[in-house]
Amino acid sequence: MEAPDTLHLLLIEDSPDDRVDVRRMLLQGSERRIRFSEATSGAEALRMLAESERVPDCILLDFNLPDMDAIEILGHLRAGGELTLCPVVVLTGSTNSGSAVLPAGAQDYLSKRWASPEILVRAIENARERYALAVERKRAADLLRVSEEFSRTVLQSSPDCVKVIDRSGRIISLNEPGRCLLELDDPSVMVGREWASFWPEGSVHEVRAAVEGALKGELIRFRQYSPTFKGTAKWWDVQVSPVLRADGSIDTVVAVSRDITESKRVEMHLAEISQRKDEFLAMLAHELRNPLAPLLTGMEVILASPGDTERVNRIAGMMKRQIDQMSHLIDDLLDVSRINSGKIELQMSPVFLDAVLKQSVEATHPLVERSRHQLTVRNDVPELMLTGDHHRLAQVISNLLTNAAKYTPDGGKIELTATTDADGMLNISVKDNGKGIAPEHQVRIFDLFDQGASGPKDGLGIGLTLVKSLVSMHGGSIAVRSEGEGKGSEFIVKLPILTGGAAVEEEKPPLPKEEPSFKRVLVADDGKATADILGMFFEMEGMSCRVVYDGGEAVEEARRFKPDLLCFDIGMPVLNGYEAARRVREILPDAYLVALSGWGAEEDRRKSELAGFDEHLVKPVGPDELRHLLRRAFRASQEG
């Protein structure tokens, strides 16, 4: 078995004498065990190498062989690669020919005339050392090449804009996605120039500081605005990272710029919405407080003047107007919420335009008169009929007239015009000579909570949002025109016209006041004032009414009093309205149960139905709505 330190040498030499001399010198000059293989021609040597299971530790190659020279054999040993199969020392009779073998792949050459045991052994050891170093250099070069190729692949496959930057801050390379993101036709425009020079003037310092920080080994990140080469506005999230060399030094940095324009736009939009929401909440508080002051003062005056009928009536009228204002405000809020959640259903039927316009004008007449406005109405199509919800269409036009009255100085002019166009559309225009609308505000005038740059004189900025939604639900559109602030404004509503011979349903006369079928009513609400005033209303309508203030008491009173109609709040102590209704339904299966709650979402209504309520009304509930409730309940009892 061969010793571990045995040196295996392949001697390729056609001269028997030279083979003997080489063997003798190596055995004399080396302390290691040596195993020799010999070949007398290039072909024989190549065959031996191909058939051998082990590569020699070194090859001693004669320059001139019968079939080929050393240069040719070295070419076969390299097989197209950078290195030969193993270290090679060429033995030559001429130094001139010997120098040519190094570029061909040999590690050393030695003149036969100058060979000695020591020199030959040293040549073999040197060749092996040089070969080992060459192998290590090749491995490192291969790794570097793979690493560079990997880096190039990563940079090119990244969807972001990636730039490699040198110590002077100049761009070395730019990936293809980056070229596209920057809308750059020729990437050579950027290569060789300072990266900071492509940023807006206000960002240059930050960009240069980022490169300097990365060259010190820091990871720098910043967000900044910069347009593309074609002027497209873009926001970038930029990360600048150092590229460490094997020795730990830093010669280059990588800047990765991610296009965050869309997310930045969303962020800015949300910030704007948040600001407008805050403004809206402040305005809501203001609008709700406004009617409260005269209501409180009026109440004090009424209490102090019990015998002054004229004064009490005058104050009561004022208080009703203030309550109507608050009710209108709350109704608008609820309408917007219902439309956004898809809970409003239009009651579509053929309606006369003229009737809608007259109702809208009548609804806004007090405000127009109070402001001494000159309102002119021109209806070019008085017999026109369209399909729509009469109440909602009137709400649209009255809201536009109300807006015109609010934003027009006292004594101004308002024009309401109805015409048709060649496209078969109805055009309703509300035009005023009031404060007008700035061009930049016209873009978002219909957005929820929008109140303009200075805020409205009155209102919450939800009226136009509601108008646009209702118009869209009718298959129409709305637009605004204004030459700017102080130059008035015009709102144009376009609606499709009803075609065909459908008849207009005659408006049903109001229901006469029914003799109530209910003799006994039970009201349960932990809000004492609300419960008591409801009790007073039902007694005023001619019914006997009991009032309690929690759910447990409601069940007991229902058992004793046996009411026909029960109105329960939901959020009561002891038993909530749902549980109280379930228990009462077991006691009085034929009674009419009504939920009165401040919550009116679909889930709340579903819970009420499951608990056994016949209806779910959302507070506040006015007298007219309560009277309609009594009529519905009466019909239900008759049908049942």
TIGUZA-521584 format. One record per residue (C-alpha): residue number from 1; residue in one letter; x, y, z. Coordinates in steps of 0.25 Angstrom, whole numbers, plus 5000, padded with zeros to 4 digits. Last residue first. Layout:
% residues N
NODE|NUM|a|X|Y|Z
...
END
This chain:
% residues 640
NODE|640|g|4581|5161|5046
NODE|639|e|4577|5170|5035
NODE|638|q|4570|5180|5045
NODE|637|s|4582|5179|5055
NODE|636|a|4592|5182|5044
NODE|635|r|4583|5194|5039
NODE|634|f|4583|5200|5053
NODE|633|a|4598|5197|5054
NODE|632|r|4600|5205|5042
NODE|631|r|4591|5216|5046
NODE|630|l|4598|5217|5060
NODE|629|l|4612|5217|5053
NODE|628|h|4607|5229|5044
NODE|627|r|4603|5236|5056
NODE|626|l|4617|5234|5063
NODE|625|e|4624|5239|5050
NODE|624|d|4615|5251|5050
NODE|623|p|4619|5253|5065
NODE|622|g|4634|5252|5063
NODE|621|v|4643|5240|5065
NODE|620|p|4657|5243|5069
NODE|619|k|4660|5232|5069
NODE|618|v|4660|5220|5060
NODE|617|l|4648|5212|5058
NODE|616|h|4648|5197|5058
NODE|615|e|4634|5190|5055
NODE|614|d|4627|5177|5059
NODE|613|f|4637|5173|5070
NODE|612|g|4638|5159|5073
NODE|611|a|4652|5157|5078
NODE|610|l|4656|5152|5064
NODE|609|e|4651|5165|5057
NODE|608|s|4658|5174|5067
NODE|607|k|4671|5166|5065
NODE|606|r|4670|5168|5050
NODE|605|r|4667|5183|5052
NODE|604|d|4680|5184|5060
NODE|603|e|4688|5176|5049
NODE|602|e|4682|5185|5038
NODE|601|a|4687|5198|5045
NODE|600|g|4677|5207|5052
NODE|599|w|4682|5210|5066
NODE|598|g|4676|5221|5074
NODE|597|s|4665|5212|5078
NODE|596|l|4650|5211|5078
NODE|595|a|4646|5196|5076
NODE|594|v|4631|5195|5074
NODE|593|l|4622|5183|5079
NODE|592|y|4607|5181|5074
NODE|591|a|4600|5172|5084
NODE|590|d|4595|5159|5079
NODE|589|p|4604|5149|5086
NODE|588|l|4602|5156|5100
NODE|587|i|4609|5148|5111
NODE|586|e|4619|5140|5102
NODE|585|r|4622|5153|5094
NODE|584|v|4625|5160|5107
NODE|583|r|4636|5151|5110
NODE|582|r|4643|5152|5096
NODE|581|a|4640|5168|5096
NODE|580|a|4647|5169|5110
NODE|579|e|4659|5161|5105
NODE|578|y|4661|5170|5092
NODE|577|g|4658|5183|5100
NODE|576|n|4669|5180|5110
NODE|575|l|4665|5174|5124
NODE|574|v|4670|5180|5137
NODE|573|p|4675|5193|5130
NODE|572|m|4670|5198|5117
NODE|571|g|4677|5199|5103
NODE|570|i|4666|5195|5094
NODE|569|d|4655|5205|5096
NODE|568|f|4641|5199|5096
NODE|567|c|4628|5204|5091
NODE|566|l|4616|5195|5094
NODE|565|l|4603|5195|5087
NODE|564|d|4590|5187|5092
NODE|563|p|4594|5188|5107
NODE|562|k|4591|5177|5117
NODE|561|f|4593|5186|5129
NODE|560|r|4597|5175|5139
NODE|559|r|4606|5166|5131
NODE|558|a|4611|5178|5123
NODE|557|e|4614|5185|5136
NODE|556|e|4623|5173|5140
NODE|555|v|4630|5172|5127
NODE|554|a|4633|5187|5126
NODE|553|e|4638|5187|5141
NODE|552|g|4648|5177|5136
NODE|551|g|4652|5185|5124
NODE|550|d|4654|5198|5131
NODE|549|y|4648|5212|5132
NODE|548|v|4633|5210|5132
NODE|547|v|4621|5219|5126
NODE|546|r|4607|5215|5125
NODE|545|c|4597|5221|5115
NODE|544|s|4582|5221|5113
NODE|543|m|4579|5226|5099
NODE|542|g|4573|5239|5093
NODE|541|e|4584|5244|5084
NODE|540|m|4588|5254|5096
NODE|539|e|4590|5242|5104
NODE|538|f|4599|5236|5094
NODE|537|f|4607|5249|5093
NODE|536|m|4608|5250|5108
NODE|535|g|4614|5236|5109
NODE|534|l|4624|5239|5099
NODE|533|i|4628|5252|5106
NODE|532|d|4630|5243|5119
NODE|531|a|4638|5232|5112
NODE|530|t|4647|5243|5106
NODE|529|a|4649|5250|5119
NODE|528|k|4652|5238|5127
NODE|527|g|4662|5232|5117
NODE|526|d|4662|5218|5123
NODE|525|d|4651|5215|5113
NODE|524|a|4638|5207|5114
NODE|523|v|4625|5212|5108
NODE|522|l|4612|5204|5110
NODE|521|v|4599|5207|5102
NODE|520|r|4585|5204|5105
NODE|519|k|4572|5207|5097
NODE|518|f|4578|5204|5083
NODE|517|s|4568|5204|5072
NODE|516|p|4570|5219|5070
NODE|515|e|4559|5226|5064
NODE|514|e|4566|5229|5051
NODE|513|k|4571|5243|5047
NODE|512|p|4568|5244|5033
NODE|511|l|4578|5239|5023
NODE|510|p|4584|5249|5014
NODE|509|p|4578|5249|5000
NODE|508|k|4585|5239|4990
NODE|507|e|4593|5246|4979
NODE|506|e|4587|5242|4966
NODE|505|e|4597|5232|4959
NODE|504|v|4602|5238|4946
NODE|503|a|4599|5230|4934
NODE|502|a|4610|5222|4926
NODE|501|g|4609|5226|4912
NODE|500|g|4623|5224|4907
NODE|499|t|4636|5232|4910
NODE|498|l|4640|5237|4924
NODE|497|i|4651|5247|4923
NODE|496|p|4665|5244|4928
NODE|495|l|4671|5254|4938
NODE|494|k|4682|5264|4937
NODE|493|v|4684|5274|4949
NODE|492|i|4692|5286|4947
NODE|491|f|4697|5294|4958
NODE|490|e|4701|5309|4955
NODE|489|s|4710|5318|4963
NODE|488|g|4713|5333|4966
NODE|487|k|4724|5342|4963
NODE|486|g|4730|5345|4976
NODE|485|e|4740|5334|4976
NODE|484|g|4742|5327|4963
NODE|483|e|4736|5326|4949
NODE|482|s|4726|5316|4954
NODE|481|r|4719|5304|4948
NODE|480|v|4715|5291|4955
NODE|479|a|4711|5277|4950
NODE|478|i|4700|5267|4954
NODE|477|s|4697|5254|4947
NODE|476|g|4685|5245|4945
NODE|475|g|4681|5230|4946
NODE|474|h|4671|5233|4958
NODE|473|m|4681|5227|4968
NODE|472|s|4691|5237|4962
NODE|471|v|4682|5249|4966
NODE|470|l|4680|5243|4980
NODE|469|s|4695|5242|4982
NODE|468|k|4699|5255|4976
NODE|467|v|4689|5262|4985
NODE|466|l|4694|5255|4997
NODE|465|t|4708|5259|4995
NODE|464|l|4703|5273|4992
NODE|463|g|4696|5274|5005
NODE|462|i|4707|5268|5013
NODE|461|g|4716|5281|5016
NODE|460|l|4711|5283|5030
NODE|459|g|4702|5294|5029
NODE|458|d|4702|5310|5030
NODE|457|k|4712|5321|5026
NODE|456|p|4720|5310|5019
NODE|455|g|4735|5308|5021
NODE|454|s|4746|5317|5017
NODE|453|a|4753|5308|5007
NODE|452|g|4741|5300|5004
NODE|451|q|4732|5291|5012
NODE|450|d|4734|5277|5008
NODE|449|f|4728|5267|5018
NODE|448|l|4726|5257|5007
NODE|447|d|4731|5260|4993
NODE|446|f|4722|5268|4984
NODE|445|i|4730|5281|4983
NODE|444|r|4743|5272|4981
NODE|443|v|4747|5278|4967
NODE|442|q|4740|5291|4969
NODE|441|h|4749|5294|4980
NODE|440|e|4761|5297|4971
NODE|439|p|4753|5306|4962
NODE|438|a|4748|5315|4974
NODE|437|i|4733|5314|4976
NODE|436|g|4724|5326|4975
NODE|435|k|4720|5336|4987
NODE|434|g|4706|5339|4981
NODE|433|n|4700|5342|4968
NODE|432|d|4691|5330|4967
NODE|431|k|4688|5318|4958
NODE|430|v|4679|5306|4960
NODE|429|s|4678|5298|4947
NODE|428|i|4669|5286|4944
NODE|427|n|4672|5280|4931
NODE|426|l|4663|5268|4926
NODE|425|m|4670|5259|4916
NODE|424|g|4665|5254|4903
NODE|423|d|4679|5256|4896
NODE|422|a|4674|5269|4889
NODE|421|d|4672|5276|4902
NODE|420|t|4660|5279|4912
NODE|419|t|4658|5291|4920
NODE|418|a|4656|5294|4935
NODE|417|t|4661|5307|4941
NODE|416|l|4662|5312|4956
NODE|415|e|4669|5326|4957
NODE|414|i|4674|5332|4969
NODE|413|k|4677|5347|4971
NODE|412|g|4683|5354|4983
NODE|411|g|4676|5363|4993
NODE|410|d|4684|5357|5005
NODE|409|p|4697|5352|5000
NODE|408|t|4697|5338|4993
NODE|407|y|4703|5326|4999
NODE|406|k|4691|5322|5008
NODE|405|a|4681|5324|4998
NODE|404|a|4688|5316|4987
NODE|403|n|4690|5305|4997
NODE|402|t|4675|5305|5000
NODE|401|l|4672|5305|4986
NODE|400|l|4681|5293|4983
NODE|399|n|4675|5286|4995
NODE|398|s|4661|5289|4991
NODE|397|i|4664|5283|4977
NODE|396|v|4670|5270|4982
NODE|395|q|4659|5268|4993
NODE|394|a|4648|5270|4983
NODE|393|l|4654|5259|4975
NODE|392|r|4655|5250|4987
NODE|391|h|4640|5253|4991
NODE|390|h|4635|5250|4977
NODE|389|d|4643|5238|4975
NODE|388|g|4645|5237|4960
NODE|387|t|4640|5234|4946
NODE|386|l|4638|5247|4938
NODE|385|m|4626|5255|4933
NODE|384|l|4627|5268|4926
NODE|383|e|4614|5277|4925
NODE|382|p|4621|5290|4930
NODE|381|v|4633|5288|4920
NODE|380|d|4639|5302|4919
NODE|379|n|4639|5303|4935
NODE|378|r|4645|5317|4939
NODE|377|v|4645|5321|4953
NODE|376|t|4651|5334|4958
NODE|375|l|4655|5336|4973
NODE|374|q|4659|5350|4977
NODE|373|h|4665|5349|4990
NODE|372|r|4661|5356|5003
NODE|371|s|4669|5347|5012
NODE|370|r|4657|5344|5020
NODE|369|e|4648|5342|5008
NODE|368|v|4658|5332|5002
NODE|367|l|4659|5325|5015
NODE|366|p|4644|5324|5017
NODE|365|h|4642|5320|5002
NODE|364|t|4651|5308|5003
NODE|363|a|4640|5297|5005
NODE|362|e|4630|5305|4995
NODE|361|v|4641|5305|4984
NODE|360|s|4643|5290|4985
NODE|359|q|4628|5287|4985
NODE|358|k|4626|5295|4973
NODE|357|l|4638|5289|4966
NODE|356|v|4633|5275|4969
NODE|355|a|4619|5278|4964
NODE|354|d|4624|5284|4951
NODE|353|l|4632|5272|4948
NODE|352|f|4620|5263|4949
NODE|351|v|4622|5249|4954
NODE|350|p|4622|5235|4949
NODE|349|s|4626|5225|4960
NODE|348|m|4639|5221|4967
NODE|347|q|4639|5219|4982
NODE|346|l|4654|5220|4984
NODE|345|e|4661|5210|4993
NODE|344|i|4671|5215|5003
NODE|343|k|4678|5204|5011
NODE|342|g|4691|5203|5001
NODE|341|s|4701|5206|5012
NODE|340|n|4706|5219|5006
NODE|339|i|4691|5223|5004
NODE|338|r|4687|5220|5018
NODE|337|s|4699|5228|5024
NODE|336|v|4696|5240|5015
NODE|335|d|4681|5239|5018
NODE|334|l|4684|5239|5033
NODE|333|l|4693|5251|5033
NODE|332|d|4682|5258|5024
NODE|331|d|4671|5254|5034
NODE|330|i|4680|5259|5046
NODE|329|l|4681|5273|5040
NODE|328|h|4667|5274|5036
NODE|327|s|4663|5270|5050
NODE|326|m|4672|5281|5056
NODE|325|q|4666|5291|5047
NODE|324|d|4652|5286|5050
NODE|323|i|4655|5288|5065
NODE|322|q|4660|5302|5063
NODE|321|r|4647|5305|5055
NODE|320|k|4638|5299|5066
NODE|319|m|4645|5307|5076
NODE|318|m|4642|5320|5069
NODE|317|g|4628|5316|5067
NODE|316|a|4627|5313|5082
NODE|315|i|4633|5326|5085
NODE|314|r|4622|5334|5078
NODE|313|n|4611|5325|5084
NODE|312|v|4617|5327|5098
NODE|311|r|4617|5342|5095
NODE|310|e|4603|5343|5090
NODE|309|t|4598|5334|5101
NODE|308|d|4604|5343|5113
NODE|307|g|4598|5335|5125
NODE|306|p|4610|5325|5127
NODE|305|s|4621|5336|5125
NODE|304|a|4633|5332|5133
NODE|303|l|4632|5317|5129
NODE|302|i|4630|5321|5114
NODE|301|v|4642|5331|5115
NODE|300|e|4651|5320|5121
NODE|299|m|4647|5311|5110
NODE|298|g|4651|5321|5100
NODE|297|t|4664|5323|5106
NODE|296|l|4667|5308|5105
NODE|295|l|4662|5307|5091
NODE|294|p|4669|5319|5087
NODE|293|a|4683|5314|5092
NODE|292|l|4680|5299|5087
NODE|291|p|4678|5303|5072
NODE|290|n|4693|5308|5071
NODE|289|r|4699|5296|5079
NODE|288|l|4695|5286|5069
NODE|287|e|4701|5294|5057
NODE|286|h|4714|5297|5065
NODE|285|a|4716|5282|5069
NODE|284|l|4714|5278|5055
NODE|283|m|4724|5289|5050
NODE|282|a|4735|5283|5060
NODE|281|l|4731|5269|5055
NODE|280|f|4732|5274|5040
NODE|279|e|4746|5281|5042
NODE|278|d|4751|5268|5049
NODE|277|k|4745|5260|5037
NODE|276|r|4752|5270|5027
NODE|275|q|4765|5268|5034
NODE|274|s|4763|5253|5033
NODE|273|i|4759|5253|5019
NODE|272|e|4771|5261|5015
NODE|271|a|4780|5252|5023
NODE|270|l|4774|5240|5016
NODE|269|h|4776|5247|5002
NODE|268|m|4791|5249|5006
NODE|267|e|4793|5235|5010
NODE|266|v|4786|5230|4997
NODE|265|r|4794|5239|4989
NODE|264|k|4807|5234|4996
NODE|263|s|4802|5220|4994
NODE|262|e|4801|5223|4979
NODE|261|t|4814|5230|4978
NODE|260|i|4822|5219|4985
NODE|259|d|4832|5216|4974
NODE|258|r|4843|5209|4981
NODE|257|s|4858|5214|4980
NODE|256|v|4869|5205|4983
NODE|255|a|4883|5212|4984
NODE|254|v|4895|5202|4985
NODE|253|v|4908|5207|4990
NODE|252|t|4922|5206|4984
NODE|251|d|4937|5206|4989
NODE|250|i|4935|5200|5003
NODE|249|s|4946|5193|5010
NODE|248|g|4944|5180|5019
NODE|247|d|4955|5173|5012
NODE|246|a|4946|5164|5004
NODE|245|r|4939|5177|4999
NODE|244|l|4926|5182|5006
NODE|243|v|4915|5189|4997
NODE|242|p|4909|5200|5006
NODE|241|s|4893|5202|5006
NODE|240|v|4885|5214|5001
NODE|239|q|4870|5212|5003
NODE|238|v|4860|5221|4996
NODE|237|d|4845|5222|4997
NODE|236|w|4841|5230|4985
NODE|235|w|4830|5240|4981
NODE|234|k|4827|5242|4967
NODE|233|a|4821|5253|4958
NODE|232|t|4823|5250|4943
NODE|231|g|4832|5260|4936
NODE|230|k|4838|5252|4925
NODE|229|f|4851|5250|4932
NODE|228|t|4843|5245|4944
NODE|227|p|4839|5255|4955
NODE|226|s|4846|5255|4969
NODE|225|y|4839|5254|4983
NODE|224|q|4846|5249|4995
NODE|223|r|4846|5238|5005
NODE|222|f|4858|5234|5013
NODE|221|r|4867|5222|5017
NODE|220|i|4881|5221|5020
NODE|219|l|4889|5208|5024
NODE|218|e|4902|5212|5030
NODE|217|g|4916|5206|5026
NODE|216|k|4923|5220|5025
NODE|215|l|4921|5219|5010
NODE|214|a|4906|5218|5013
NODE|213|g|4907|5231|5021
NODE|212|e|4913|5239|5010
NODE|211|v|4903|5233|5000
NODE|210|a|4891|5238|5009
NODE|209|a|4898|5251|5011
NODE|208|r|4898|5254|4996
NODE|207|v|4884|5250|4995
NODE|206|e|4880|5259|5007
NODE|205|h|4888|5271|5001
NODE|204|v|4882|5270|4987
NODE|203|s|4867|5269|4992
NODE|202|g|4863|5284|4991
NODE|201|e|4870|5285|4977
NODE|200|p|4861|5274|4971
NODE|199|w|4869|5261|4969
NODE|198|f|4877|5257|4956
NODE|197|s|4889|5264|4961
NODE|196|a|4889|5256|4974
NODE|195|w|4893|5243|4966
NODE|194|e|4906|5250|4960
NODE|193|r|4909|5246|4946
NODE|192|g|4916|5235|4940
NODE|191|v|4904|5227|4936
NODE|190|m|4891|5236|4936
NODE|189|v|4890|5239|4921
NODE|188|s|4896|5225|4918
NODE|187|p|4882|5220|4922
NODE|186|d|4876|5224|4909
NODE|185|d|4861|5225|4908
NODE|184|l|4858|5229|4922
NODE|183|e|4844|5228|4928
NODE|182|l|4850|5228|4942
NODE|181|l|4842|5215|4945
NODE|180|c|4846|5209|4931
NODE|179|r|4861|5212|4934
NODE|178|g|4859|5206|4948
NODE|177|p|4853|5193|4942
NODE|176|e|4866|5192|4933
NODE|175|n|4876|5194|4944
NODE|174|l|4885|5206|4946
NODE|173|s|4900|5205|4946
NODE|172|i|4913|5213|4951
NODE|171|i|4905|5225|4956
NODE|170|r|4914|5236|4962
NODE|169|g|4915|5239|4977
NODE|168|s|4930|5241|4977
NODE|167|r|4931|5227|4985
NODE|166|d|4924|5220|4974
NODE|165|i|4909|5218|4972
NODE|164|v|4901|5205|4967
NODE|163|k|4887|5209|4964
NODE|162|v|4874|5201|4966
NODE|161|c|4860|5206|4962
NODE|160|d|4850|5195|4968
NODE|159|p|4844|5183|4961
NODE|158|s|4857|5175|4964
NODE|157|s|4860|5165|4953
NODE|156|q|4872|5174|4947
NODE|155|l|4878|5176|4961
NODE|154|v|4876|5162|4965
NODE|153|t|4882|5156|4952
NODE|152|r|4894|5166|4953
NODE|151|s|4897|5162|4967
NODE|150|f|4896|5147|4963
NODE|149|e|4906|5150|4952
NODE|148|e|4915|5158|4961
NODE|147|s|4914|5146|4971
NODE|146|v|4917|5136|4960
NODE|145|r|4929|5144|4955
NODE|144|l|4934|5146|4969
NODE|143|l|4933|5131|4972
NODE|142|d|4940|5127|4959
NODE|141|a|4951|5137|4962
NODE|140|a|4952|5132|4976
NODE|139|r|4953|5118|4970
NODE|138|k|4963|5122|4959
NODE|137|r|4972|5129|4969
NODE|136|e|4972|5116|4978
NODE|135|v|4975|5107|4966
NODE|134|a|4986|5117|4962
NODE|133|l|4992|5117|4976
NODE|132|a|4992|5102|4976
NODE|131|y|4999|5102|4963
NODE|130|r|5009|5111|4967
NODE|129|e|5012|5102|4980
NODE|128|r|5013|5090|4971
NODE|127|a|5022|5096|4961
NODE|126|n|5031|5101|4972
NODE|125|e|5032|5087|4978
NODE|124|i|5035|5081|4964
NODE|123|a|5046|5092|4961
NODE|122|r|5052|5090|4975
NODE|121|v|5053|5075|4973
NODE|120|l|5060|5078|4959
NODE|119|i|5069|5089|4965
NODE|118|e|5074|5080|4977
NODE|117|p|5076|5067|4968
NODE|116|s|5083|5076|4957
NODE|115|a|5079|5081|4944
NODE|114|w|5087|5091|4937
NODE|113|r|5088|5084|4924
NODE|112|k|5074|5079|4924
NODE|111|s|5069|5093|4924
NODE|110|l|5057|5094|4933
NODE|109|y|5043|5099|4931
NODE|108|d|5032|5104|4941
NODE|107|q|5017|5104|4943
NODE|106|a|5013|5100|4929
NODE|105|g|5001|5106|4923
NODE|104|a|5004|5110|4909
NODE|103|p|5008|5124|4914
NODE|102|l|5019|5117|4922
NODE|101|v|5023|5108|4911
NODE|100|a|5029|5119|4902
NODE|99|s|5040|5121|4911
NODE|98|g|5046|5107|4909
NODE|97|s|5048|5109|4895
NODE|96|n|5058|5120|4897
NODE|95|t|5064|5113|4909
NODE|94|s|5068|5101|4900
NODE|93|g|5070|5086|4904
NODE|92|t|5056|5086|4910
NODE|91|l|5050|5079|4922
NODE|90|v|5036|5085|4924
NODE|89|v|5030|5085|4938
NODE|88|v|5015|5082|4939
NODE|87|p|5005|5084|4951
NODE|86|c|4992|5076|4949
NODE|85|l|4981|5075|4939
NODE|84|t|4986|5088|4932
NODE|83|l|4979|5101|4936
NODE|82|e|4971|5112|4929
NODE|81|g|4962|5102|4922
NODE|80|g|4961|5098|4907
NODE|79|a|4965|5084|4910
NODE|78|r|4977|5089|4918
NODE|77|l|4985|5076|4917
NODE|76|h|4982|5075|4902
NODE|75|g|4988|5089|4900
NODE|74|l|5000|5085|4909
NODE|73|i|5002|5074|4900
NODE|72|e|5003|5083|4888
NODE|71|i|5012|5093|4894
NODE|70|a|5021|5081|4899
NODE|69|d|5024|5076|4885
NODE|68|m|5017|5065|4877
NODE|67|d|5019|5051|4871
NODE|66|p|5034|5048|4874
NODE|65|l|5035|5057|4886
NODE|64|n|5042|5070|4888
NODE|63|f|5039|5078|4901
NODE|62|d|5041|5067|4910
NODE|61|l|5030|5067|4921
NODE|60|l|5031|5065|4936
NODE|59|i|5017|5064|4941
NODE|58|c|5013|5066|4955
NODE|57|d|5005|5060|4966
NODE|56|p|4999|5051|4956
NODE|55|v|4984|5050|4954
NODE|54|r|4978|5037|4960
NODE|53|e|4968|5027|4954
NODE|52|s|4978|5026|4941
NODE|51|e|4971|5022|4928
NODE|50|a|4971|5037|4922
NODE|49|l|4985|5040|4928
NODE|48|m|4991|5028|4922
NODE|47|r|4985|5031|4908
NODE|46|l|4990|5045|4909
NODE|45|a|5004|5040|4912
NODE|44|e|5004|5030|4901
NODE|43|a|4999|5040|4891
NODE|42|g|5010|5050|4895
NODE|41|s|5021|5040|4894
NODE|40|t|5031|5032|4903
NODE|39|a|5022|5030|4915
NODE|38|e|5027|5027|4929
NODE|37|s|5020|5026|4943
NODE|36|f|5029|5028|4955
NODE|35|r|5026|5027|4970
NODE|34|i|5034|5035|4979
NODE|33|r|5036|5034|4994
NODE|32|r|5040|5047|5000
NODE|31|e|5055|5051|5004
NODE|30|s|5057|5057|4990
NODE|29|g|5070|5060|4983
NODE|28|q|5076|5047|4981
NODE|27|l|5064|5039|4977
NODE|26|l|5060|5051|4968
NODE|25|m|5074|5052|4961
NODE|24|r|5074|5037|4958
NODE|23|r|5060|5037|4952
NODE|22|v|5063|5049|4944
NODE|21|d|5077|5043|4939
NODE|20|v|5070|5030|4936
NODE|19|r|5059|5037|4927
NODE|18|d|5070|5045|4920
NODE|17|d|5077|5032|4916
NODE|16|p|5064|5025|4911
NODE|15|s|5061|5037|4902
NODE|14|d|5046|5038|4899
NODE|13|e|5042|5046|4912
NODE|12|i|5028|5048|4918
NODE|11|l|5031|5046|4933
NODE|10|l|5018|5045|4942
NODE|9|l|5021|5047|4956
NODE|8|h|5014|5042|4968
NODE|7|l|5020|5047|4982
NODE|6|t|5018|5037|4993
NODE|5|d|5014|5045|5006
NODE|4|p|5002|5035|5009
NODE|3|a|5010|5023|5007
NODE|2|e|5006|5013|4996
NODE|1|m|5000|5000|5000
END
